[in-house]
Amino acid sequence: MPHATGKITARELIDLQSHLMLESTLVGQFNHFARECTDPQFGQLCQNLAHSRMDCLQKLAQHTNIAPIQ
């Protein structure tokens, strides 16, 4: 929930950084699974999940005024 002052606490920043790292790791893992699996349907599912997690990562970065993550 946003604060009335618009300031973020140190704890919130740490939590946000942890969540961004988690999202980034998930994107990498799903992309890896998509490349390595032999089942086309499972590969597509992994690719879709990677795109979904990347969208979440980008939205989170936007809301924190962080430059887009590549």
C-alpha positions as CSV (number, residue, x, y, z in Angstrom):
1,M,0.0,0.0,0.0
2,P,1.5,3.4,-0.9
3,H,2.4,5.8,1.8
4,A,0.9,9.3,1.9
5,T,4.3,10.9,1.8
6,G,5.4,8.8,-1.2
7,K,8.5,7.6,0.5
8,I,9.6,4.0,0.8
9,T,11.1,2.5,3.9
10,A,14.4,0.7,3.9
11,R,12.6,-2.6,4.6
12,E,10.2,-2.0,1.7
13,L,13.2,-1.3,-0.6
14,I,14.9,-4.6,0.5
15,D,11.7,-6.5,-0.1
16,L,11.3,-4.9,-3.5
17,Q,14.9,-5.7,-4.5
18,S,14.4,-9.3,-3.4
19,H,11.2,-9.6,-5.4
20,L,12.8,-8.1,-8.5
21,M,15.7,-10.6,-8.2
22,L,13.2,-13.5,-7.8
23,E,11.2,-12.4,-10.9
24,S,14.5,-12.1,-12.9
25,T,15.5,-15.6,-11.8
26,L,12.1,-17.0,-12.8
27,V,12.3,-15.4,-16.3
28,G,15.8,-16.9,-16.8
29,Q,14.7,-20.4,-15.6
30,F,11.5,-20.5,-17.7
31,N,13.5,-19.4,-20.8
32,H,16.0,-22.1,-20.1
33,F,13.3,-24.7,-19.8
34,A,11.7,-23.5,-23.0
35,R,14.9,-23.9,-24.9
36,E,15.9,-27.3,-23.4
37,C,12.6,-29.3,-23.4
38,T,11.7,-31.6,-26.2
39,D,7.9,-31.4,-25.8
40,P,6.7,-28.4,-27.9
41,Q,3.6,-27.8,-25.8
42,F,5.7,-27.7,-22.6
43,G,8.2,-25.5,-24.3
44,Q,5.4,-23.1,-25.3
45,L,4.1,-23.1,-21.8
46,C,7.5,-22.2,-20.4
47,Q,7.9,-19.5,-22.9
48,N,4.5,-18.0,-22.0
49,L,5.4,-18.1,-18.3
50,A,8.7,-16.4,-19.0
51,H,6.9,-13.6,-20.9
52,S,4.3,-13.3,-18.1
53,R,7.0,-13.0,-15.4
54,M,8.9,-10.4,-17.6
55,D,5.7,-8.4,-17.8
56,C,5.5,-8.4,-14.0
57,L,9.1,-7.5,-13.7
58,Q,8.7,-4.5,-16.1
59,K,5.5,-3.3,-14.3
60,L,7.3,-3.5,-11.0
61,A,10.3,-1.6,-12.4
62,Q,7.9,1.1,-13.8
63,H,6.2,1.6,-10.5
64,T,9.5,2.1,-8.7
65,N,10.9,4.5,-11.3
66,I,13.6,2.0,-12.3
67,A,14.8,2.0,-15.9
68,P,13.3,-0.9,-17.9
69,I,15.1,-4.2,-17.3
70,Q,16.4,-6.0,-20.4
